[in-house]
Amino acid sequence: MTTALITGASAGLGAEFARQLAAEGHDLVLVARSRTALDALAAELAAAHGVATEVLTADLTDPEDIERVAARIADPDAPVDVLVNNAGYGLDLDFAANDIEAEAAHLRIHVETPLRLSHAALGAMLARGGGRIVNVASVAGFIPRATYGAVKGFMIAFSRWSNVRYRARGVTTTAVCPGYTHTRFHERLGLPIGEEGVPRIMWLDAPDVVRSGLRASRKGRAVNVPSARYKAIVALTRVLPDGLLARLGERGR
């Protein structure tokens, strides 16, 4: 039996990754801040799929909690075969008006945390000769879109390099890059779906995003962009000027 560890597993894409990985037969380590939500999800998936579930509460902006999760990933007596770096959130797009400590925490959860957890996973996976890392990035990583685009761009670049560097040794890294997706992500910014200024056709469903991402991970692909419409947008980012892309990036949150 293989084990998958998912960060940000209490809701949204993280919970959907947990559901689909459990359906594939993976035991689970569920990581998030909300013990109540994690316990409920763990019980649901254990009952539905007969998998073992472990709950690990952690605030992944806290260095001590990051180290606890990294230690769990590196534990040779309870190996993690699939790591899903999903935890994250968004901020207002006006960097100059944002609190700098909020921006620093945002940087930590989107860059430092997956970097440290990936380092722990790579050490253990390479020693065993196999494993998969899935980094939840975003189409925003391809366009100028405040610090959210910047941190997701880092994750895409890191995943591409890591996959090239370690795939031959059995460990793949995949950046999953969805566009606007129906989850609680936008609600947490105080902007319910319908007030985003984004056409309905541009919204994706979480099960489809996760299914596409896991399929790409199994095939060892470095970057996955779910849906043809977002693939077309990513292709356009290579030719459109930054000014236009930045204006387009201001739509929605």
ZALUM-223334 format. One record per residue (C-alpha): residue number from 1; residue in one letter; x, y, z. Coordinates in steps of 0.1 Angstrom, whole numbers, always signed. Layout:
// ZALUM-223334
NODE     i   aa      xx      yy      zz
NODE   NUM    a       X       Y       Z
...
//
This chain:
// ZALUM-223334
NODE     i   aa      xx      yy      zz
NODE     1    m      +0      +0      +0
NODE     2    t     +13     +34      -9
NODE     3    t      +8     +66     +11
NODE     4    a      +0    +101      -2
NODE     5    l      +5    +133     +19
NODE     6    i     -16    +163      +9
NODE     7    t     -13    +198     +23
NODE     8    g     -42    +221     +25
NODE     9    a     -64    +189     +25
NODE    10    s     -93    +203     +45
NODE    11    a    -112    +218     +15
NODE    12    g    -111    +226     -22
NODE    13    l     -85    +210     -44
NODE    14    g     -67    +195     -14
NODE    15    a     -98    +176      -3
NODE    16    e    -104    +165     -39
NODE    17    f     -68    +152     -43
NODE    18    a     -74    +132     -11
NODE    19    r    -107    +118     -24
NODE    20    q     -92    +107     -58
NODE    21    l     -60     +93     -43
NODE    22    a     -80     +74     -17
NODE    23    a    -102     +60     -46
NODE    24    e     -69     +48     -62
NODE    25    g     -61     +29     -30
NODE    26    h     -35     +52     -14
NODE    27    d     -33     +55     +24
NODE    28    l     -35     +92     +33
NODE    29    v     -17    +118     +55
NODE    30    l     -40    +148     +56
NODE    31    v     -24    +182     +65
NODE    32    a     -42    +215     +73
NODE    33    r     -50    +238    +101
NODE    34    s     -85    +227    +108
NODE    35    r     -86    +195    +129
NODE    36    t    -124    +192    +127
NODE    37    a    -124    +193     +89
NODE    38    l     -95    +169     +86
NODE    39    d    -111    +144    +110
NODE    40    a    -143    +145     +90
NODE    41    l    -126    +139     +57
NODE    42    a    -104    +112     +71
NODE    43    a    -134     +93     +85
NODE    44    e    -153     +97     +52
NODE    45    l    -124     +83     +31
NODE    46    a    -116     +55     +54
NODE    47    a    -152     +43     +53
NODE    48    a    -156     +48     +16
NODE    49    h    -123     +32      +4
NODE    50    g    -109     +12     +33
NODE    51    v     -76     +32     +34
NODE    52    a     -56     +42     +64
NODE    53    t     -58     +79     +73
NODE    54    e     -36    +100     +94
NODE    55    v     -44    +136    +104
NODE    56    l     -16    +161    +109
NODE    57    t     -27    +196    +119
NODE    58    a      -2    +223    +110
NODE    59    d      +0    +260    +101
NODE    60    l     +23    +260     +71
NODE    61    t     +33    +296     +76
NODE    62    d     +48    +286    +109
NODE    63    p     +85    +273    +107
NODE    64    e     +81    +248    +135
NODE    65    d     +50    +233    +119
NODE    66    i     +67    +232     +85
NODE    67    e     +95    +212    +101
NODE    68    r     +71    +188    +117
NODE    69    v     +55    +180     +84
NODE    70    a     +89    +177     +67
NODE    71    a    +100    +152     +94
NODE    72    r     +68    +132     +87
NODE    73    i     +76    +131     +50
NODE    74    a    +112    +120     +56
NODE    75    d    +103     +93     +81
NODE    76    p    +119     +61     +68
NODE    77    d     +95     +39     +88
NODE    78    a     +64     +54     +73
NODE    79    p     +73     +64     +37
NODE    80    v     +54     +89     +17
NODE    81    d     +51     +79     -19
NODE    82    v     +31    +109     -33
NODE    83    l     +35    +144     -20
NODE    84    v      +9    +170     -30
NODE    85    n     +19    +206     -22
NODE    86    n     -15    +222     -23
NODE    87    a     -17    +246      +7
NODE    88    g     -21    +282      -2
NODE    89    y     -43    +313      -4
NODE    90    g     -45    +346     -23
NODE    91    l     -41    +382     -14
NODE    92    d     -54    +415     -28
NODE    93    l     -36    +423     -60
NODE    94    d     -23    +457     -48
NODE    95    f     +11    +448     -34
NODE    96    a     +20    +483     -24
NODE    97    a     -12    +486      -2
NODE    98    n      -9    +451     +13
NODE    99    d      +7    +446     +48
NODE   100    i     +43    +434     +42
NODE   101    e     +40    +407     +69
NODE   102    a     +10    +393     +51
NODE   103    e     +30    +392     +19
NODE   104    a     +59    +375     +37
NODE   105    a     +36    +348     +50
NODE   106    h     +21    +344     +15
NODE   107    l     +56    +339      +1
NODE   108    r     +64    +314     +28
NODE   109    i     +34    +292     +23
NODE   110    h     +37    +292     -15
NODE   111    v     +75    +290     -19
NODE   112    e     +94    +282     +13
NODE   113    t     +69    +255     +25
NODE   114    p     +68    +235      -7
NODE   115    l    +105    +239     -12
NODE   116    r    +112    +224     +23
NODE   117    l     +86    +197     +19
NODE   118    s     +99    +188     -16
NODE   119    h    +135    +186      -2
NODE   120    a    +124    +162     +25
NODE   121    a    +104    +141      +0
NODE   122    l    +132    +140     -26
NODE   123    g    +158    +128      +0
NODE   124    a    +135     +99     +10
NODE   125    m    +121     +91     -24
NODE   126    l    +155     +90     -42
NODE   127    a    +168     +67     -15
NODE   128    r    +139     +43     -23
NODE   129    g    +142     +48     -60
NODE   130    g    +107     +62     -66
NODE   131    g     +80     +87     -58
NODE   132    r     +59    +115     -71
NODE   133    i     +56    +152     -61
NODE   134    v     +26    +172     -73
NODE   135    n     +29    +210     -69
NODE   136    v      -4    +229     -73
NODE   137    a      +6    +260     -92
NODE   138    s     -17    +282    -114
NODE   139    v     -21    +296    -149
NODE   140    a     -13    +329    -130
NODE   141    g     +23    +317    -129
NODE   142    f     +26    +324    -167
NODE   143    i     +14    +360    -165
NODE   144    p     +23    +392    -146
NODE   145    r      -2    +390    -117
NODE   146    a     +11    +405     -85
NODE   147    t     +29    +383     -60
NODE   148    y      +5    +354     -65
NODE   149    g     +16    +351    -101
NODE   150    a     +52    +354     -90
NODE   151    v     +51    +326     -64
NODE   152    k     +33    +303     -88
NODE   153    g     +58    +311    -115
NODE   154    f     +85    +299     -91
NODE   155    m     +67    +267     -85
NODE   156    i     +63    +260    -122
NODE   157    a    +100    +267    -129
NODE   158    f    +111    +246     -99
NODE   159    s     +89    +217    -110
NODE   160    r    +102    +217    -145
NODE   161    w    +138    +216    -133
NODE   162    s    +132    +190    -106
NODE   163    n    +114    +167    -131
NODE   164    v    +143    +169    -155
NODE   165    r    +169    +164    -128
NODE   166    y    +154    +135    -109
NODE   167    r    +130    +117    -132
NODE   168    a    +157     +93    -144
NODE   169    r    +162     +83    -107
NODE   170    g    +125     +75    -104
NODE   171    v    +111    +106     -88
NODE   172    t     +89    +129    -109
NODE   173    t     +76    +164    -101
NODE   174    t     +45    +179    -118
NODE   175    a     +32    +214    -116
NODE   176    v      -6    +215    -119
NODE   177    c     -17    +248    -133
NODE   178    p     -54    +254    -133
NODE   179    g     -73    +286    -140
NODE   180    y    -103    +298    -121
NODE   181    t    -117    +267    -102
NODE   182    h    -149    +262     -82
NODE   183    t    -135    +260     -46
NODE   184    r    -136    +281     -15
NODE   185    f    -104    +299     -26
NODE   186    h    -122    +329     -39
NODE   187    e    -148    +330     -11
NODE   188    r    -119    +334     +14
NODE   189    l    -110    +366      -4
NODE   190    g    -145    +378      +3
NODE   191    l    -154    +376     -34
NODE   192    p    -181    +350     -41
NODE   193    i    -183    +334     -75
NODE   194    g    -205    +357     -97
NODE   195    e    -187    +389     -85
NODE   196    e    -154    +379    -100
NODE   197    g    -158    +396    -134
NODE   198    v    -148    +363    -150
NODE   199    p    -170    +346    -177
NODE   200    r    -187    +314    -166
NODE   201    i    -170    +294    -194
NODE   202    m    -136    +301    -177
NODE   203    w    -145    +283    -145
NODE   204    l    -132    +247    -140
NODE   205    d    -145    +220    -116
NODE   206    a    -122    +207     -90
NODE   207    p    -127    +170     -98
NODE   208    d    -117    +176    -134
NODE   209    v     -86    +196    -124
NODE   210    v     -74    +169    -100
NODE   211    r     -81    +141    -124
NODE   212    s     -60    +158    -151
NODE   213    g     -32    +166    -127
NODE   214    l     -29    +131    -113
NODE   215    r     -30    +117    -149
NODE   216    a      -1    +140    -158
NODE   217    s     +18    +130    -126
NODE   218    r     +14     +93    -134
NODE   219    k     +29    +100    -169
NODE   220    g     +58    +119    -154
NODE   221    r     +49    +152    -170
NODE   222    a     +65    +184    -156
NODE   223    v     +36    +208    -163
NODE   224    n      -1    +202    -165
NODE   225    v     -26    +228    -176
NODE   226    p     -61    +214    -173
NODE   227    s     -85    +222    -201
NODE   228    a     -80    +233    -237
NODE   229    r     -90    +269    -231
NODE   230    y     -64    +274    -205
NODE   231    k     -38    +257    -227
NODE   232    a     -46    +283    -254
NODE   233    i     -42    +311    -229
NODE   234    v      -8    +299    -218
NODE   235    a      +2    +297    -255
NODE   236    l      -9    +333    -259
NODE   237    t     +13    +344    -230
NODE   238    r     +43    +337    -251
NODE   239    v     +34    +363    -277
NODE   240    l     +12    +390    -260
NODE   241    p     +29    +420    -244
NODE   242    d     +33    +422    -206
NODE   243    g     +11    +453    -204
NODE   244    l     -19    +435    -219
NODE   245    l     -13    +404    -199
NODE   246    a     -11    +424    -167
NODE   247    r     -44    +441    -175
NODE   248    l     -60    +407    -182
NODE   249    g     -46    +395    -149
NODE   250    e     -64    +422    -130
NODE   251    r     -97    +406    -138
NODE   252    g    -110    +385    -110
NODE   253    r     -90    +376     -80
//
